[in-house]
């Protein structure tokens, strides 16, 4: 789930991944940081989240890495082919 709040040139984007069975940790990786893994925090509900401040008017590819190896996309975004024969989420701000 994505929650986006825009203010001028900036957009505050909260990425949330609902907790499903056997998730111990989730990291998010995207074009905004050179594809570095960023740990997501866990809510009391078990969901994982992180808020990023990104530039409005741009698009960013990203994805979630679950339990260190399962790459998944955000169902709320368009998807795009990655060079690794998988899919990336495409966030359009």
C-alpha positions in Angstrom: 0.0 0.0 0.0 1.2 3.5 -0.8 0.3 6.8 0.8 1.5 9.9 -1.0 1.4 13.5 0.3 2.8 16.1 -2.1 3.9 19.6 -1.2 5.6 21.5 -4.0 8.7 19.8 -5.3 8.6 17.1 -2.7 6.4 14.0 -2.1 6.3 12.1 1.2 5.7 8.5 0.2 4.9 5.8 2.9 5.4 2.3 1.6 3.6 -0.4 3.5 3.8 -4.1 3.0 1.1 -6.1 4.8 2.4 -8.9 6.9 1.7 -12.3 5.4 2.8 -15.6 6.7 6.4 -16.1 7.8 7.8 -12.6 7.1 10.7 -11.9 9.4 12.2 -8.8 7.7 11.6 -6.6 4.7 13.9 -4.2 2.9 13.0 -1.7 0.2 15.4 -0.9 -2.7 14.9 1.7 -5.4 16.3 4.0 -7.9 16.2 6.9 -5.5 19.2 5.5 -3.5 21.1 3.5 -6.1 19.3 0.3 -5.2 20.7 0.1 -1.6 18.7 -2.1 0.8 16.8 0.0 3.4 15.2 -1.9 6.3 11.5 -1.3 6.8 10.1 -0.9 10.3 7.5 -3.3 11.7 4.2 -2.0 13.1 2.4 -3.6 16.1 0.0 -5.0 13.5 2.9 -6.9 11.9 2.9 -4.7 8.7 6.2 -3.2 7.5 6.6 0.4 6.5 9.0 3.2 5.6 8.5 6.8 4.6 10.7 8.4 1.9 10.8 12.0 0.7 11.1 12.0 -3.1 11.0 14.5 -5.9 7.5 15.2 -7.3 7.0 14.8 -11.1 9.4 11.9 -11.4 9.2 8.1 -11.7 11.1 5.6 -9.6 11.5 1.8 -9.9 11.6 -0.1 -6.7 10.8 -3.4 -5.0 10.6 -5.2 -1.7 13.0 -7.9 -0.6 11.3 -10.3 1.9 13.3 -12.5 4.2 16.6 -11.6 2.4 15.8 -13.2 -1.0 12.2 -13.0 -2.2 11.7 -10.0 -4.6 8.2 -8.7 -4.8 6.5 -5.7 -6.3 3.8 -3.4 -5.0 0.4 -4.3 -6.5 -0.7 -0.7 -6.4 2.0 0.4 -8.9 2.6 -0.4 -12.6 5.3 -2.9 -13.1 8.2 -2.9 -15.5 10.7 -5.5 -16.6 14.0 -5.5 -14.8 17.3 -6.6 -16.3 17.3 -9.6 -13.9 14.3 -11.3 -15.6 11.9 -10.2 -12.9 9.6 -7.2 -12.4 10.1 -3.9 -10.6 7.4 -1.6 -9.3 7.1 1.8 -11.1 6.1 4.7 -8.8 5.0 7.7 -10.8 4.9 10.9 -8.8 
